[in-house]
Amino acid sequence: MTTPLNELEAQLATLKEDATKAIAHADTLEQLEQLRINYLGKKGQLSLVLRGMGQLSPEDRPRIGASANEVKEALQENLEQKRSSLQAAQIQAQLEAETIDVTMPGVYRPQGRLHPLNSTIDQALDIFVGLGYTVATGPEMETDYYNFEALNTPPDHPARDMQDTFYLPDGNLLRTQTSSVQIRYMEANDPPIRIVSPGRVYRRDTVDATHSAVFHQIELLAVDEGLTFTHLKGTIQVFLQAMFGEDLPIRFRASYFPFTEPSAEVDVKWKGKWLEVMGCGMVDPNVLKAVGYDPEIYTGFAAGMGAERFALVLHEIDDIRRLYSSDLRFLRQF
């Protein structure tokens, strides 16, 4: 004859067997947690079985209680073992998914290169730095004083017609030359000085194969006691031969600039033709006075060149506009 005690013991045995099988077949941690709630939660199957203890005699209740605890501990152990197994499998799967196969070919990423204009500027600066010059920079938006007046170019000076200027509504302007950097540097530093100033400049030029409204200049300035035109010629010769080659023929032609006196244009013979590449001269005494230098003690020389012209010659480029086109078919050649 079946008694309440026998029924409860049979229910506990069946619960243990079913739960053990279900835990063994769990595939995820979420499924495992759901099994724990179904069997051992407050409203789980084990709690439902224990509600039948009210039908037992006081003598039988401890026996069922002990059996229920054994079932609970066994299921908790199974759950913990399965949880550890699933966690280990999850970590292993993640490692396998994230593992890099070093034998596979890499993804090709083309290496960037210096733009031919940038490389030309860098090459020129390296030469001057090697000669003891310091690189100096300044603002591209300038005042009339630094761009013209302090460079011996007063408002009514005809030399202003040489540089058609972009004036701004506030009375300032976009610099037409990096010579303004020289004025600012001399105001802040005492002689001797040797600087080279690269930068972008702006003029109202008609854009064509050899002209641009925005281009780059590289200017040098040296001020010290006893500097002469011979020092200027020697510096330019060393620079140009370093850029174009040691056997480069160079010639100086008399010219005019408002901020140098005497002044000269410099030509190089390149592939059988004379090419004008830069202007130069001894710093005008009025420029030295404007920055507080005594022209009776100090002399100086200056020179300036267009970086684009050097890039066109060195890289045999036929049109200055190619430097600004961002055409990869062109840029990949360098």
ABEGO torsion letter per residue (X at the ends): XBBAAAAAAAAAAAAAAAAAAAAAABABAAAAAAAAAAAABAABAAAAAAAAAAABBAAAAAAAAAAAAAAAAAAAAAAAAAAAAAAAAAAAAAAAAABBBAABBBBBBBBBBBBAAAAAAAAAAAAAAAAGBBBBBBBABBBAAAAAAAAGBBAABAAAAABBBBBBAAGBBBBABAAAAAAAAAAABBOBBBBBBBEBBBBBBBBBAABBABBBBBBBBBBBBGBBAAAAAAAAAAAAAAAAEAABBBBBBBBBBAABOBBBBBBBBBGGBBBBABBBEBBBAAAAAAAGBBAAABBBBBBBBBAAAAAAAAAGBABAAAAAAGBAAAAAAX
